[in-house]
């Protein structure tokens, strides 16, 4: 490639005149009433300047004996622009700016289909995604810095699992029934203070059940009831000899069916027959008492039925 080099040329390109047409015209050899086209010096100078400038841009020195310099210059221009196909972009001077100019912007987190995340951000995003896992039958959520996971099953049951303890802390079935774990009694609505007390009879704070109120002898003339606080109630009947005369008092020692272990609170009695005879319980002990009876009117009876109630402990 070389420019005009014979003595007919000049060293300075003449000034380019203004264009005569707004669209390019094409050459013709004349004929059919048309004159042959005459390019003139201006057209040749423009073409030569364009070709030489391609070589200059590529840093190629014009050589009259080489006929492939224009092709070499075009390749060099492309290569210098870091778009050589064989390099696969490896010779791009500023790859970040190149990617940025394509519209791919590196961000800490993905925000669009054109966002490129760094390896660190992608790794962190993957780690965070592992805290929400969905399987074939259940989904699992694990909070950051914790090995306790919430598990929701497709059957609508739910649970909390501790990976460190390798056990369920609590679980509920699909109807909301607790299947694993315990709920503190004070957290259950409506139980009140009774929820914090134990069944028993050894403390002021125990709650006795009916087994602590045993009753024996119902329907007989000897019955007994024991209370959780240690109190005992006994009822029994005895036949008492009536006094011989009116106004006379007779006494009779009576033993309880069961002696009280510790002591007696008191005793009372009532007659089952003969209103003309009165009776009372005297000198009670934990083993028994003395019954005193008196006849108020003359009657021909030698014995009267009396029912006793004794309270002890």
C-alpha positions as CSV (number, residue, x, y, z in Angstrom):
1,X,0.0,0.0,0.0
2,X,1.4,3.4,-0.9
3,X,0.2,6.8,-2.1
4,X,0.9,8.7,-5.3
5,X,4.7,9.0,-5.6
6,X,5.5,10.3,-9.1
7,X,6.5,14.0,-9.8
8,X,3.0,14.9,-10.8
9,X,1.8,14.9,-7.2
10,X,2.1,17.6,-4.5
11,X,3.0,17.5,-0.8
12,X,-0.2,19.0,0.6
13,X,-3.7,17.7,0.0
14,X,-5.9,20.5,-1.6
15,X,-8.9,21.7,0.3
16,X,-12.0,19.6,0.0
17,X,-14.9,21.6,-1.5
18,X,-18.5,21.4,-0.2
19,X,-20.6,18.5,-1.4
20,X,-22.8,19.0,-4.5
21,X,-25.3,16.3,-3.7
22,X,-26.9,15.0,-0.5
23,X,-26.6,11.4,-1.8
24,X,-23.6,9.6,-3.3
25,X,-23.4,9.4,-7.1
26,X,-21.9,6.5,-9.1
27,X,-19.4,6.3,-12.0
28,X,-20.4,5.8,-15.6
29,X,-18.4,5.5,-18.8
30,X,-21.0,7.6,-20.7
31,X,-23.2,6.7,-23.6
32,X,-27.0,7.0,-24.2
33,X,-26.7,10.8,-24.0
34,X,-24.6,10.8,-20.8
35,X,-21.0,12.0,-20.5
36,X,-18.4,9.8,-18.9
37,X,-17.8,10.4,-15.2
38,X,-14.8,12.4,-14.2
39,X,-13.8,11.7,-10.6
40,X,-11.2,14.5,-10.4
41,X,-8.4,15.0,-8.0
42,X,-10.7,15.5,-5.0
43,X,-12.3,12.0,-5.1
44,X,-8.9,10.2,-5.5
45,X,-7.4,12.3,-2.7
46,X,-10.2,11.3,-0.3
47,X,-9.9,7.6,-1.1
48,X,-6.1,7.7,-0.7
49,X,-6.4,9.6,2.6
50,X,-8.9,7.1,4.0
51,X,-6.7,4.1,3.1
52,X,-3.5,5.7,4.5
53,X,-5.3,6.7,7.7
54,X,-6.3,3.0,8.3
55,X,-2.6,2.1,8.1
56,X,-1.7,5.0,10.4
57,X,-4.3,3.9,13.0
58,X,-2.8,0.4,13.0
59,X,0.8,1.7,13.2
60,X,1.7,0.2,9.8
61,X,4.3,2.0,7.7
62,X,3.1,2.2,4.1
63,X,5.2,-0.1,1.8
64,X,4.8,0.1,-1.9
65,X,5.8,-3.5,-2.4
66,X,3.3,-5.0,0.0
67,X,-0.2,-5.5,-1.3
68,X,-1.8,-6.9,2.0
69,X,-1.1,-4.0,4.2
70,X,-4.7,-2.8,4.3
71,X,-5.9,-6.2,5.5
72,X,-3.1,-6.3,8.1
73,X,-3.9,-2.9,9.3
74,X,-7.6,-3.7,9.8
75,X,-6.7,-6.8,11.8
76,X,-4.3,-4.8,13.9
77,X,-7.0,-2.2,14.6
78,X,-9.4,-4.9,15.7
79,X,-6.7,-6.6,17.8
80,X,-5.7,-3.4,19.5
81,X,-9.3,-2.9,20.4
82,X,-9.1,-6.1,22.5
83,X,-11.8,-7.9,20.4
84,X,-9.6,-10.5,18.8
85,X,-11.7,-13.7,18.7
86,X,-8.8,-16.1,19.4
87,X,-8.1,-14.3,22.7
88,X,-11.6,-14.8,24.0
89,X,-11.5,-11.4,25.7
90,X,-8.2,-12.2,27.5
91,X,-6.5,-9.2,26.0
92,X,-9.2,-6.7,27.0
93,X,-7.3,-4.0,29.0
94,X,-10.1,-3.3,31.6
95,X,-12.4,-6.3,31.8
96,X,-14.5,-4.8,34.6
97,X,-15.3,-1.7,32.5
98,X,-16.0,-4.0,29.5
99,X,-18.5,-6.0,31.5
100,X,-20.0,-2.9,33.0
101,X,-20.5,-1.4,29.5
102,X,-22.4,-4.5,28.6
103,X,-24.9,-3.7,31.4
104,X,-23.8,-6.4,33.9
105,X,-23.3,-4.7,37.2
106,X,-21.6,-6.5,40.1
107,X,-23.8,-6.2,43.3
108,X,-23.7,-7.6,46.8
109,X,-27.0,-9.3,46.2
110,X,-28.9,-10.2,43.1
111,X,-31.5,-7.6,42.1
112,X,-32.2,-8.3,38.5
113,X,-31.5,-10.7,35.6
114,X,-28.5,-8.6,34.6
115,X,-26.9,-8.4,38.1
116,X,-23.6,-10.3,38.5
117,X,-22.8,-11.2,42.1
118,X,-19.3,-11.6,43.4
119,X,-18.1,-15.1,44.6
120,X,-18.3,-13.9,48.2
121,X,-21.8,-12.6,47.8
122,X,-22.9,-15.7,45.9
123,X,-21.5,-18.0,48.6
124,X,-23.2,-16.0,51.3
125,X,-26.5,-16.1,49.4
126,X,-26.2,-19.8,49.1
127,X,-25.5,-20.2,52.8
128,X,-28.5,-18.1,53.6
129,X,-30.7,-20.1,51.2
130,X,-29.8,-23.3,53.1
131,X,-31.7,-21.8,56.1
132,X,-34.9,-22.3,54.2
133,X,-35.1,-25.8,52.7
134,X,-38.1,-27.4,51.0
135,X,-38.2,-31.1,50.6
136,X,-40.7,-33.6,49.2
137,X,-42.7,-33.8,52.4
138,X,-41.6,-30.9,54.7
139,X,-40.1,-27.4,54.8
140,X,-37.4,-26.4,57.3
141,X,-36.4,-23.0,58.6
142,X,-33.2,-22.5,60.6
143,X,-32.5,-18.9,62.0
144,X,-28.9,-17.5,61.7
145,X,-26.5,-18.6,64.4
146,X,-28.8,-21.3,65.6
147,X,-29.1,-25.0,65.2
148,X,-32.8,-25.1,66.2
149,X,-35.1,-25.5,63.2
150,X,-38.8,-25.0,62.6
151,X,-40.2,-27.9,60.6
152,X,-43.6,-27.8,58.8
153,X,-44.8,-31.0,57.4
154,X,-47.1,-31.4,54.4
155,X,-49.5,-33.2,56.7
156,X,-50.0,-29.8,58.5
157,X,-48.1,-31.0,61.6
158,X,-45.2,-28.8,62.9
159,X,-42.3,-29.2,65.2
160,X,-39.1,-27.6,66.5
161,X,-36.0,-29.8,66.2
162,X,-32.6,-29.2,68.0
163,X,-29.7,-30.4,65.8
164,X,-27.3,-30.2,68.8
165,X,-29.6,-32.4,71.0
166,X,-30.8,-34.4,68.0
167,X,-34.4,-34.4,69.4
168,X,-37.7,-32.7,68.9
169,X,-38.2,-29.9,71.5
170,X,-42.0,-29.9,70.8
171,X,-44.4,-30.9,68.1
172,X,-48.1,-30.5,67.2
173,X,-50.3,-32.6,64.9
174,X,-52.5,-31.2,62.2
175,X,-55.3,-30.6,64.8
176,X,-53.1,-28.6,67.1
177,X,-52.6,-31.4,69.7
178,X,-49.2,-31.4,71.5
179,X,-47.4,-34.6,70.4
180,X,-43.9,-33.8,71.7
181,X,-42.6,-31.6,74.6
182,X,-44.3,-30.1,77.6
183,X,-46.2,-26.9,78.3
184,X,-45.7,-25.4,81.7
185,X,-48.9,-25.5,83.7
186,X,-48.8,-21.7,84.4
187,X,-49.0,-21.1,80.7
188,X,-52.3,-23.0,80.2
189,X,-55.2,-20.6,80.4
190,X,-57.9,-21.3,83.0
191,X,-56.0,-23.6,85.3
192,X,-55.3,-21.0,87.9
193,X,-53.1,-21.8,90.9
194,X,-54.3,-25.4,91.1
195,X,-52.1,-26.2,88.1
196,X,-49.0,-25.7,90.3
197,X,-50.0,-28.0,93.1
198,X,-49.5,-31.8,93.5
199,X,-52.0,-34.4,94.5
200,X,-51.4,-35.6,98.1
201,X,-52.2,-35.0,101.7
202,X,-48.8,-34.3,103.3
203,X,-48.7,-30.6,102.7
204,X,-50.9,-27.5,102.9
205,X,-50.4,-27.1,99.2
206,X,-51.5,-30.6,98.2
207,X,-54.7,-31.3,96.5
208,X,-56.4,-34.5,97.8
209,X,-58.4,-36.8,95.5
210,X,-61.3,-38.9,96.6
211,X,-59.0,-41.8,97.6
212,X,-58.0,-39.6,100.6
213,X,-61.7,-39.6,101.9
214,X,-62.2,-43.3,102.6
215,X,-65.6,-44.3,104.1
216,X,-66.3,-47.7,105.5
217,X,-69.4,-49.4,106.8
218,X,-72.0,-47.4,104.9
219,X,-75.5,-48.8,105.5
220,X,-74.5,-50.5,108.8
221,X,-74.6,-49.5,112.4
222,X,-70.8,-48.9,112.4
223,X,-69.3,-46.6,109.8
224,X,-66.1,-44.4,109.7
225,X,-64.7,-41.6,107.5
226,X,-61.1,-40.5,107.4
227,X,-60.2,-36.9,106.2
228,X,-56.9,-35.9,104.5
229,X,-56.0,-33.7,107.5
230,X,-56.0,-36.7,109.9
231,X,-59.5,-36.2,111.4
232,X,-61.7,-39.3,111.8
233,X,-65.5,-39.5,112.2
234,X,-67.1,-42.6,113.7
235,X,-70.8,-43.4,114.0
236,X,-72.1,-46.5,115.7
237,X,-75.2,-47.7,117.7
238,X,-75.4,-49.4,121.1
239,X,-78.2,-50.7,123.2
240,X,-78.1,-49.0,126.6
241,X,-79.7,-50.3,129.9
242,X,-82.4,-47.9,131.0
243,X,-82.5,-46.7,134.6
244,X,-84.9,-48.6,136.9
245,X,-86.7,-45.6,138.3
246,X,-87.8,-42.2,137.2
247,X,-85.1,-39.6,137.8
248,X,-82.4,-42.2,138.3
249,X,-79.2,-42.0,136.3
250,X,-77.3,-45.1,135.1
251,X,-73.8,-45.1,133.4
252,X,-72.1,-47.4,131.0
253,X,-68.6,-47.3,129.5
254,X,-68.6,-47.4,125.7
255,X,-65.5,-48.2,123.5
256,X,-65.3,-46.9,119.9
257,X,-65.2,-49.4,117.1
258,X,-61.8,-48.0,116.3
259,X,-59.7,-46.2,118.8
260,X,-58.4,-42.7,117.7
261,X,-54.6,-42.7,117.2
262,X,-53.9,-39.4,118.9
263,X,-56.9,-37.9,120.6
264,X,-60.6,-37.1,120.8
265,X,-62.4,-33.9,119.9
266,X,-65.8,-34.8,121.3
267,X,-68.8,-37.0,120.9
268,X,-72.6,-36.7,120.8
269,X,-75.4,-39.2,120.9
270,X,-79.1,-39.4,119.9
271,X,-81.7,-42.0,120.8
272,X,-83.4,-44.2,118.3
273,X,-86.3,-45.0,120.6
274,X,-88.2,-44.0,123.8
275,X,-88.3,-40.3,124.2
276,X,-88.9,-40.8,127.9
277,X,-85.1,-41.6,128.3
278,X,-82.4,-39.0,127.9
279,X,-78.6,-39.7,127.4
280,X,-75.3,-37.9,127.2
281,X,-71.6,-38.7,126.5
282,X,-69.3,-38.0,129.4
283,X,-65.5,-38.1,130.0
284,X,-64.5,-38.8,126.3
285,X,-61.0,-40.3,125.6
286,X,-59.4,-41.5,122.4
287,X,-60.6,-45.0,123.4
288,X,-64.2,-44.3,124.3
289,X,-66.5,-42.5,126.7
290,X,-69.1,-43.0,129.5
291,X,-72.8,-42.8,128.5
292,X,-75.1,-41.4,131.2
293,X,-78.9,-42.0,130.8
294,X,-81.9,-41.0,132.9
295,X,-85.6,-42.0,132.8
296,X,-88.0,-39.1,132.7
297,X,-91.3,-41.0,133.0
298,X,-92.3,-44.4,134.3
299,X,-92.0,-46.8,131.4
300,X,-91.5,-50.5,131.4
301,X,-88.3,-50.7,129.2
302,X,-85.0,-52.1,130.2
303,X,-82.9,-51.0,127.2
304,X,-82.9,-48.1,124.7
305,X,-81.1,-47.8,121.3
306,X,-78.6,-44.9,121.1
307,X,-76.5,-43.7,118.0
308,X,-73.2,-42.1,118.7
309,X,-71.0,-39.7,116.7
310,X,-67.4,-39.3,117.8
311,X,-64.8,-37.0,116.2
312,X,-61.1,-37.5,116.8
313,X,-57.7,-37.6,115.2
